[in-house]
Amino acid sequence: MHDAMTTGLPGSRRVRSLAVLGDSVAAGMGDPIAGGRWRGFAPLLAEAIEAARFTNLATSGARVAEVWRAQLPAALRVAPDAAVLMVGMNDTMRADFDPRLLRQQLDHVVRSLVAAGAAVVTIRYHDHARVFRLPGPLRRMLNRRIDALNRVLTSVAETHGAAVVDLDRLPGAYHRAAWSVDRLHPSELGHRMLAAAFAAGLAGQGLLVPSEVSLTCSGGVPVTRIDHVRWLLIKGVPWVLSRTRDLTLYSLISFARKAFRRPGRAADSEAPTAPSDPPRVWPAG
């Protein structure tokens, strides 16, 4: 693997203000640094584009509704020239998952950022089952929901001319070293890969990216085998059990709806109609 990833086509517009919106990945989880803090891709991206101002509004556990309701107004107040939006996975893991509502909220978020003059980069998610092993029924349901979410993100990005980073096509995305101990958040290397990919997306939209994002890991807190075992016992197993309970409720409701649906009535679909191919994708590397 190279020491740095290319930043895409050279742009000309200098970035004065960068805003990052989203969940725990956008907040930097998985990339611990000294002092018990998280770094993540955001400051690495801000450094590469030499943003004069950098605001990370992402919070752990955030869902699309929180980004729409709270993070977006805060982002608009800093008048960003560039914005990264990484959210939606927490929604796929809840019983009230509603792609149509997510489409409305995400459309409002991206439309508002673009109208304010920001170049926006968002995400298409990878196959989580290739990184984090899940029980078969939960894996299949999650894959369907990720596909529905990706269609929503694709449709919104295409509508408003946003760039998209496709994690499934990102070189090295499925390599074990790209993931933290929990296998849900990127490691330092994974966050560096994200920073480089987002930089490429911004460069492709005409923004100046003076520096490359190095893939050489440094300054992070090392993770030991004991950390892996501790996480599995304290966090991993309880997480799988809690999500299984949450989505089991959805499965029962779906089964009941199908059982009592009148003949000839069209089945409900989790995935709204949208183009199947991601628009404006700049895979790094």
C-alpha positions in Angstrom: 0.0 0.0 0.0 1.3 3.4 -0.9 2.4 5.9 1.8 -0.2 8.5 0.5 -3.3 8.5 -1.6 -3.8 10.9 -4.4 -6.2 13.8 -3.8 -7.8 13.7 -7.2 -8.0 16.4 -9.8 -6.4 19.7 -8.8 -8.9 22.4 -7.9 -8.7 26.1 -7.7 -11.1 27.3 -5.1 -9.5 27.6 -1.6 -11.5 26.3 1.3 -12.1 28.8 4.1 -14.5 26.7 6.2 -15.0 22.9 6.5 -18.0 21.4 8.3 -18.3 17.7 9.1 -21.8 16.2 9.9 -22.6 12.7 11.0 -22.3 10.0 13.5 -19.5 8.3 15.5 -17.3 7.6 12.5 -17.4 11.2 11.5 -16.7 12.1 15.1 -13.5 10.1 14.9 -14.2 6.9 16.8 -11.8 4.1 16.2 -8.8 6.4 16.0 -7.8 7.1 19.6 -5.0 9.5 20.5 -3.4 10.4 23.7 -5.6 12.0 26.4 -8.5 9.7 25.7 -9.7 11.7 22.7 -10.6 10.7 19.2 -9.0 12.1 16.0 -10.5 10.5 12.9 -10.6 11.7 9.3 -11.9 15.2 9.9 -8.8 17.0 11.1 -6.7 15.0 8.6 -9.0 16.3 5.8 -9.0 19.8 7.2 -5.2 19.8 7.1 -5.0 18.5 3.6 -7.3 21.2 2.2 -5.8 23.8 4.5 -9.2 25.0 5.8 -8.9 28.2 7.7 -11.9 27.1 9.9 -12.9 23.5 10.8 -16.1 22.5 12.6 -16.9 18.9 13.5 -20.5 18.6 14.5 -20.7 14.8 14.4 -21.8 13.0 17.5 -21.8 9.3 18.5 -25.1 7.6 17.9 -26.4 10.3 15.7 -29.2 9.4 13.2 -30.3 11.3 10.1 -33.0 13.1 12.1 -30.4 14.6 14.4 -28.3 15.8 11.5 -31.4 17.3 9.9 -32.7 18.9 13.1 -29.5 20.0 15.0 -26.3 19.6 13.1 -27.4 21.3 9.8 -28.4 24.6 11.4 -25.1 24.7 13.2 -23.2 23.9 10.0 -25.0 26.7 8.1 -23.9 29.2 10.7 -20.3 28.6 9.9 -20.9 29.1 6.1 -18.9 26.2 4.9 -17.2 26.0 1.5 -16.9 22.3 2.0 -19.0 19.8 3.9 -18.7 16.1 4.6 -21.9 14.1 5.4 -21.5 10.6 6.9 -24.7 9.3 8.5 -27.4 6.7 8.1 -25.9 3.4 9.5 -27.5 4.0 13.0 -30.9 4.3 11.2 -30.5 0.9 9.5 -30.2 -0.8 12.9 -33.4 0.5 14.3 -36.9 -1.0 14.1 -38.4 2.3 12.8 -36.1 2.4 9.7 -38.0 4.4 7.0 -36.1 5.1 3.7 -38.7 7.5 2.5 -38.4 9.7 5.6 -34.6 9.5 5.4 -34.8 10.6 1.7 -36.8 13.7 2.7 -34.4 14.6 5.6 -31.2 13.9 3.7 -32.5 15.8 0.6 -33.1 18.8 2.9 -29.6 18.6 4.4 -27.7 18.3 1.2 -29.9 20.9 -0.6 -29.4 23.4 2.2 -25.6 22.9 2.2 -25.3 23.2 -1.5 -27.6 26.3 -1.6 -25.3 27.9 1.1 -22.3 27.5 -1.3 -20.7 24.3 0.1 -19.2 21.5 -2.0 -20.7 18.3 -0.4 -19.2 14.9 -0.2 -21.2 12.0 1.2 -20.9 8.2 1.4 -22.1 4.9 0.1 -21.7 2.1 2.6 -19.8 -1.2 2.3 -21.0 -4.7 3.1 -20.6 -4.7 6.9 -20.9 -8.5 7.0 -17.5 -8.7 5.4 -16.0 -6.9 8.3 -18.2 -7.7 11.3 -19.7 -11.2 11.5 -23.5 -11.2 12.3 -26.1 -13.9 12.6 -27.6 -14.9 9.2 -31.1 -13.3 9.6 -29.6 -10.1 11.0 -27.0 -10.0 8.3 -29.5 -10.4 5.5 -31.8 -7.7 6.9 -29.0 -5.3 7.5 -27.7 -5.8 3.9 -31.2 -5.0 2.5 -31.3 -1.9 4.6 -27.8 -0.8 3.6 -28.8 -1.2 0.0 -31.9 0.9 0.6 -29.8 3.6 2.4 -27.3 3.6 -0.4 -30.0 4.1 -3.0 -31.3 7.1 -0.9 -27.8 8.6 -0.6 -27.2 8.0 -4.3 -30.4 9.7 -5.3 -29.8 12.7 -3.1 -26.3 13.1 -4.3 -27.3 12.9 -7.9 -30.1 15.4 -7.4 -27.8 18.1 -5.9 -24.5 17.3 -7.6 -22.7 16.1 -4.5 -19.7 13.8 -4.6 -19.9 10.3 -3.3 -17.2 8.1 -1.7 -18.2 4.4 -2.3 -16.7 2.4 0.6 -17.3 -0.9 -1.2 -15.0 0.3 -4.0 -12.4 2.0 -1.8 -9.1 0.2 -2.2 -8.2 -1.6 1.0 -11.6 -1.0 2.6 -12.0 -4.7 3.6 -8.5 -5.1 4.9 -8.4 -6.0 8.6 -5.9 -3.2 9.2 -8.5 -0.6 8.1 -10.7 -1.4 11.0 -10.6 -0.7 14.7 -10.9 -3.3 17.5 -14.7 -3.2 17.3 -14.8 -3.7 13.5 -17.5 -1.1 13.3 -15.3 2.0 13.2 -12.3 2.6 11.0 -8.8 2.4 12.6 -6.3 5.2 12.2 -5.4 3.8 8.8 -9.1 3.5 7.8 -9.7 7.1 8.9 -6.7 8.2 6.8 -8.1 6.4 3.8 -11.4 8.2 4.4 -9.7 11.6 4.6 -7.9 11.0 1.3 -11.1 9.8 -0.4 -13.1 12.8 0.8 -10.2 15.1 -0.3 -10.4 13.6 -3.8 -14.2 14.2 -3.9 -13.7 17.9 -2.9 -10.9 18.3 -5.5 -13.2 16.8 -8.1 -15.6 19.6 -7.4 -13.0 22.3 -8.0 -11.7 22.8 -4.5 -8.0 23.3 -3.8 -6.4 20.4 -2.0 -2.8 21.5 -1.5 -1.6 18.5 0.5 -1.9 14.7 0.3 -3.2 12.6 3.2 -0.5 10.3 4.3 -1.4 6.7 5.0 1.5 6.3 7.4 0.0 5.8 10.8 1.5 7.8 13.7 0.5 9.3 17.0 -2.3 6.8 17.7 -2.8 4.6 20.7 -1.8 1.0 20.0 -4.5 -1.7 20.4 -3.5 -5.0 22.0 -5.0 -8.5 21.8 -6.3 -8.0 25.3 -8.2 -4.9 24.0 -9.8 -7.1 21.4 -11.0 -9.7 23.9 -12.2 -7.0 26.3 -14.2 -5.3 23.6 -15.8 -8.6 22.4 -17.0 -9.5 25.9 -18.0 -6.0 27.1 -19.2 -4.4 23.9 -19.4 -6.8 21.0 -21.7 -9.5 22.2 -24.1 -7.1 24.0 -24.3 -5.0 20.9 -25.2 -7.9 18.6 -27.9 -9.1 21.1 -29.4 -5.6 21.5 -29.6 -5.1 17.7 -31.1 -8.6 17.3 -33.9 -7.7 19.7 -34.5 -4.4 18.0 -34.7 -5.8 14.5 -36.6 -9.0 15.6 -39.5 -6.7 16.4 -39.4 -5.3 12.9 -39.2 -8.9 11.5 -42.4 -9.9 13.4 -44.2 -6.8 12.2 -43.2 -7.4 8.6 -44.3 -11.0 8.8 -47.7 -10.0 10.2 -48.2 -7.4 7.5 -47.5 -10.0 4.8 -49.8 -12.5 6.4 -52.7 -10.2 6.6 -52.2 -8.2 3.4 -55.1 -8.4 1.0 -54.6 -10.3 -2.2 -53.3 -8.2 -5.0 -52.0 -5.5 -2.8 -48.4 -4.4 -3.6 -45.8 -5.3 -1.1 -44.1 -2.5 0.8 -40.6 -1.9 -0.2 -37.7 -0.6 1.9 -35.9 0.8 -1.1 -37.3 3.8 -2.9 -36.9 4.1 -6.6 -33.4 5.5 -7.4 -30.6 5.0 -9.8 -28.5 1.9 -9.0 -25.1 3.3 -9.9 -23.4 5.9 -7.7 -23.0 9.3 -9.3 -19.7 11.3 -9.2 -17.6 8.7 -7.4 -14.0 9.4 -6.8 -12.4 6.2 -5.3 -9.1 7.2 -3.8 -5.9 5.6 -4.9 
